[in-house]
Amino acid sequence: ATIPSVAAFVGLSTNWMGVKMLFYPIEYTGTEWYRESPNVPYGVFGWQGVVPCKTEKMASRLTDIVTDRLLTVEEAFGRLDPNVLAVLLLPIIEEELLKELPQAYGGWMISLVRPVLPYVLGRVLAQLQKEIDGILDLRSVVLEAFVRDKQVLVELFQKVGRLELDFLVESGLGFGFILGLFQMMAWVVKPKPWTLPVAGAVVGYVTNWIAIKLLFDPAEPVAVGPITVQGLFEARQVEVSDEFGKFMAGRVLNSSKLLQSLSRDGQEGGLYAFLRRQLPYPVPEFILSTAVRAVANAADKPKEFPELHRYMTRTLDVENTLAY
């Protein structure tokens, strides 16, 4: 039983190592000798996880799926009520104005304009919804989230495919033992120095091939006598979709990330230019830049403005939109 037991251990350990090498290390580690390009995970005495190595390519494809098939920025922001959003943003803008205006008359000026601010802000936000596609680039938000921090993409794969990855590792034990029996028979028939290494290589290849086939094939349920057979990953599509939607809503397309993108570049950004088009030139520039800073401040400090972020999260409903 030694050969099957060793084959089972080797199958388990090599599959575990293979799964780890898919994701780690996040950055290339080792020498750069004979590494063809940054998109190649290996060189001589060097390795980078396949997923972080291919981050840009994988993230681009994932971004296409999200923005072309699942969610549009007009659809998402069209769910927000401009008047409710105006009420939630108003105190944040007032707070920024108090920082900008001289203390002597800052409070007096805010008291003067406060009665009309909700109306003006509501009108501006309603128009912003109509032009949001030209101001907020949803594709850039998604792509940047993955490319800026490769760990995010790694965690997405690990979270969504955790059961399949566990199966891939654990199947090495069972399949390795079973195929180890054939390896043992090969040794009995042909007890040569090369028998066990060659048979071991075949066992490793076949165990991985079987495990991967079981993950994805058949894609559709197939009746085999009294049982129905389907690839493990394909059979979990509903659960996988739920996990994907939850992850994207929490880590990639949350309210903070969207507000950050909206207020990016300050006076050089799209939001400032939009406000300048909407408000007449007698409105001073510092009012517009203050409004942009207020949005950026709300994005950076969600714990200080929980009502705004709760409203956006609940109303945008990114999680359920991406899950179905």
QUIKAWO-V653882 format. One record per pair of residues at least 6 apart in sequence whose ideal C-beta (glycine too) atoms are under 8 Angstrom apart, sorted by the first residue. I is the first residue (numbers start at 1). J is the second residue. Records with the same first field share a line. If there is no record, write none. Layout:
BEGIN
I=J, J
END
This chain:
BEGIN
3=180, 183, 184, 187, 196
4=176, 177, 178, 180, 181, 183, 184
5=177, 180
6=180
7=176, 177, 179, 180, 183, 200, 203
8=172, 173, 174, 176, 177, 180
9=173, 176
10=172, 176, 200, 203, 204
11=171, 172, 173, 175, 176, 177, 179, 180, 203, 204, 207
12=169, 170, 172, 173, 176
13=172
14=172, 204
15=168, 169, 170, 171, 172, 207, 208, 211
16=169, 172
18=168, 208
19=165, 168, 169
21=47, 49, 50
22=49, 50, 51, 157
23=49, 50, 51, 52, 154, 157, 158
24=49, 52, 154
25=47, 48, 49, 52
26=48, 49, 52, 150, 151, 154
27=48, 52, 150
28=35, 38, 41, 43, 46, 47, 48, 53
29=46, 47, 48
30=43, 45, 46, 47
31=43, 44, 45, 46
32=43, 46
33=43, 44, 45, 46
34=43, 44
35=42, 43, 44, 46
38=53
39=53, 54, 56, 57
40=53
41=47, 48, 49, 50, 53, 54
42=48
49=154
51=58, 150, 153, 154, 157
52=150, 151, 153, 154
55=146, 147, 150, 153
56=147
58=146, 153
59=142, 143, 146, 147, 153
60=143
62=142, 146, 153
63=139, 142, 143, 146
66=138, 142, 248, 253, 322
67=138, 139, 142
70=321, 322
71=138, 253, 318, 321, 322
72=133, 138
73=132, 133, 136, 137, 138
74=129, 132, 133
75=321
76=138, 316, 318, 321
77=128, 129, 132, 136, 316
78=129
79=315, 316, 317
80=125, 129, 312, 315, 316
81=315
82=122, 123, 125, 126, 128, 129
83=118, 122
84=311
85=125, 308, 311
86=118, 121, 122, 125
87=118
88=305, 307, 308, 311
89=121, 125, 294, 295, 298, 308
90=117, 118, 121
92=294, 295, 297, 298, 305, 308
93=117, 121, 290, 291, 294
94=110, 114, 117
95=294
96=290, 291, 293, 294, 297
97=106, 109, 110, 287, 290
98=106, 107, 110
100=106, 286, 290
101=109, 110
120=279
124=275, 278, 279
127=278
128=135, 274
131=274
134=270
135=262, 270, 271, 274
136=258, 261, 262, 270
137=261
138=253
140=261
141=252, 253, 257, 258, 261
142=252, 253
145=152, 251, 252, 257
146=152, 153, 156, 252
152=251, 252
155=247, 251
156=244, 247, 248, 251
158=165
159=243, 247
160=240, 243, 244, 247
161=233, 240
163=232, 236
164=215, 232, 233, 236
167=211, 214, 215, 232
168=208, 211, 212, 215
171=207, 210, 211, 214
172=207, 208, 211
175=206, 207, 210, 211
176=203, 207
179=202, 203, 206, 207
180=203
182=199, 203
183=196, 199, 200, 202, 203
186=195, 199
187=195, 196, 199
214=231, 232
215=231, 232, 233
216=231, 233, 234
217=231
218=229, 230, 231, 234
219=230, 231, 234
220=230, 234
221=228, 229, 230, 235
222=228, 229, 230
223=229
233=240
241=322, 323, 324
242=323
244=322, 323
245=318, 319, 320, 321, 322, 323, 324
246=319, 323
248=318, 319, 322
249=313, 318, 319, 322
250=319
253=316, 318, 322
254=313, 318
255=299, 302, 308, 309, 312, 313, 316
256=299, 300, 302, 309
257=299
258=299, 312, 316
259=295, 296, 298, 299, 312
260=296, 299, 300
262=271, 295, 299
263=269, 271, 292, 293, 295, 296, 299
264=270, 271
265=272
266=272, 289, 292, 293, 296
267=285, 288, 289, 292
269=292
271=292, 295
272=288, 289, 292
275=288, 291, 292
276=288
279=287, 288
298=305, 308, 309
302=309
END
